[in-house]
């Protein structure tokens, strides 16, 4: 605006100077005799002097205007940068706080000081949202603790009964007792893993290197008969949860198979990650209903009276474990019936980079 005003003033002043010079020092007309008189010569000299003065004045005026415009431009850029930083500083504070938040520091608040403007209202609203989120998280933690106690107590009693009351058993029953103890231990670890998953903001805190091929072999020992192609597939995660993921897929493939009884399990690497694929034969499945199979308490038809977990949770647990490990899941109906489920988990390098970004608050 200041530049426009300066240019307008200069243009008006130039026009006014031109009119003034032309009126006050109009060029003299030659006399009838043809030779200019002395007065006419003096008048011509004055007119030329006025024109030269006008030229010098306008040149100085435009030079000064250019300098002023350059100075105003520099000053406006600096002032705008300073004002933008001052205005955006509260927004950066909100962004930084949101980036740092996790279950371990939900108590942090922005607590912005200053006038009651829109930015302070935004920060106060964000703080109120954090208050509600913290209360909800505390309630979830209490529920997880209570559920853990209620679920683990029967398992502990069963384990004590197997170890003490049935300590002296005939040789032929000792193997069955040991299998029951191993199953009890797996269920105990699974409860710990699932409760951790529910209470940890969908963030793994104790991940370790795991090989999908090794975990698949362990699962398939209890589910023989599958066609296998197990190549090394290294990733990072909770081995209990990843083993449960594989077991749920294999159990689901067995439960909803048909008379062909075909099951294929493959592991390997591809597209920068560890890949697990479980296929089976079964009834025809429409493409549009495949995604609903991974929702809790959803079944394909009335024939699916129960899921792997007995409550329509088998594939939803698979999807939840995949998400918590930063992976993707894809299900495609097979030609002739059945389903092919492919789980892709990040490789070790990608996991380490993601953990580094998380620990540094998303920087870098």
C-alpha positions, 0 to 999 in steps of 0.5 A: 500500500505504501509503495502504491501511494508513493508511486501515485504521489510521484505521478501526480507531482510529475504531472503538476510540474509539467503543467507548471513549467509549460504555463509559466515558461511557454516557449516564445514564438519567433517575431515576424521579422524572423530574427529573435529579439533580446527579450525572446532570447532571454525567455528561451533561456528561462524556458530551457532552464525550467525544463532542465530543473524539471528533469533534475527534480523528477530524476531525484524524486524517482531515485529517492522513491526507489530507495524508499521502496527498497528500504520499505520492502526490506523493513516490511519483510523483516517486520512480517517475518517477526510478526509471523513468528510471534503469531505462529509461536503459540501454534508451534507450541500446540504442535510440539505438545501434540507431537510429544504426547504418549500414554506416559506424559498425558499430564503435559499441558500447553497452559498458554498465557496471554490475552483471551484471543482465538489462539488462547481459546484453541490452546485451552480447548486442546488442554480440555481435550487432554484432560478428558483423554487422560481420564479416559486412559486412566479408566482404561488402565483400571479396567485392564488391571481388573480384567488382568486379575480376573483372567489370570486368577483362574489360570493360576489356580488351574496351574497350581492344581496341575502342578500340586494335586496332579503331581503324582500321575502315572507315566502315561498321563504325565505327557498330557499334564505337561501339555496342559501346563504348556497351554496354561502358560501360553494362555497366561502370556497371551492375556498379558500380551493382549492387555498390553495391547489394549493399554499401550496406546497401540504402541509396542514398548518391548519389541524384539527381533522375530522370524515369522518362519520360526513362529509359523513352524511352532504354530504348525506343530499343533496344526499338521497337514498344511502346505508350507513354504517357510523362508526367513522373514525377520521383523521386530515385534512382540513374539507372543502377539505375532505367534497369536496372529499366525495361530489365529490365521491358521485356526481360521483357515482350518475352521472355515475350510471345506472337504478339500481341506487345503491350507497353505502357509508361506513366509518370506520377504518382499517390498521391504518387509516380512510377508506371511500368507495363509490360504485355504479352500472354502465357500465362495466369498464376495469381494465386497464383504471381505473387509467386514471379516476383520471387524469385531463380532462379524461373521460371513454367514449364519454358518459361521456360528463362532470365530477362532476366539469363540466370539467373532474376534479371531480376524479382528485380533489379527488386524489389531496385532498387524496395526500395532506392529506397523504392518498391513493386511490384505485379504483376497477371495480365492478362485473356487472358494476360500480366502488368501490373507497376506500380512506384511510387517516392516523389516528390521531396518524400517522398524528401527528407523520408526522407533528412532523417529518416535523417540525423537518426537518425529524430528529428522 
